[in-house]
Amino acid sequence: MTRDEFDIFCGALPATTHVVQWGNASVWKVGGKIFAVCSSWGEGAHAKFSFKCSDLSYALLTQQDGLVPAPYLARAKWVQMERSGALPEEDLKAYIAAAHKIIAGKLTKKQRKDLGLAV
């Protein structure tokens, strides 16, 4: 998945917003809370995808080659895909969609209602 494909996919999820911050990272939020980030540092660097996940997914994913606890976010159960292709694209999309659902589920009922998300 490229950064552009990542942005298109995240933008298609309900009630998302996008901002570029932290040195050109593509940061996706729902209700003002981050659920996924795409970063690439330096010339020719490949995209690194980070996302929130469940406790079980975190435990499983961080045991796989090419996936590590996300810098600065590991304590909140975030994973970073450091190596391109470490996850098949469909799996990566499923984890990003799950991250969106996890973060949206932490919003208040009023916030979810205001955003048009299931309450």
N, C-alpha and C positions, 0 to 999 in steps of 0.2 A: 504494500500500500504506500502510495506517495503522500506527501503532506497535503497536496490538493485533494486527493481522494479522501483523506481523513477529514478535511474541512467540509467537503460535500456531504460525507456520511453523517458527521456530527450535526451539521446544519439541518439535516432532514429529521432529526429527532425532535420530539415536541418541546416547545417553549425554551429553546436554547439561545444563548447569546455567545458572542465570540469577541475576544480581545487578543491583541498581540502585546505581550509583555515579557519581562525577564530576558532581555536580549534576543528578541525576535521569536519567542516561543508562541505557538498557536494554542491558546487556552480557551477551552469550552466550558460553559457554565449552564446550570439550570437553577433558576431562583437565586442567582448571584453566587452560587456555590460551585466550585470546580469539580468536574467529573472526569475530564480527560485533557491531556496536554501532548502536543507534538513539538519536540525540540530538535534542533541540529546546530551544533556549534562548530564553527570553523569552515573554511572553504573545502568543498567536496565531502563534507560529513553527511552521513545518511540520517534519515529521520529516526528519532527514538520516540516511541509512544509510551506514555504513562497513563495509568487509569486506576481508579478506585476498584476494589474487589471485595468479595465476601471473605470472611476468615478462612473458610475451607479453600476457596480458589487461591487465596494468597499463599497458603501453605503448600498447595500443589504446584502452582506456577513458579514459585521461587526455587523449586527443586529442578526445574527444567533448564537446559542449556540455552543461553541467550536471553534469559529472563532473570531480573534481579530485583531486590527491594528498591523501590524508587528513592533516589536521593532526596532527603529532606521530608519525605512523605511516607516512609516505610512504617513508622509507628501508627499511622492511620490506615494501614493495610492497602498501600498503593504498590503496584508493580510497574517496572519499566522494561520494555522490550528493547534490549540493547543491540541485538543483531537482527538485521533484516531477514525475514523469513522464519524467525524463531517460532512464530505461530502462523498457521495457515490464515489467509486473509479473512475467511468466513469466521474462524474462531476469534480472531482479533475484533471483528465487527460485533460478534456476540458478546464479548467481554466489555466492549465500549458501551453497547446498549444496556448491559446489566449494570455498568457503572452509573449510567444516566438514571436508571430505575432506583438504584440504591440511594443516590443523592436526592433525587426527587422525593423519595419516601421519607427522607429526614426533614423535609419542609413542613411547615405547619399546614393544617387543613385549609386554612384561609389562603395561604400562599398557593397551594396546589389548585384550589378552586379558582383563584384569580388568574393563574397561568393556564387554566383549561386542562389541567391534569386530573386524572381519576383521583377521587378522594377516598 
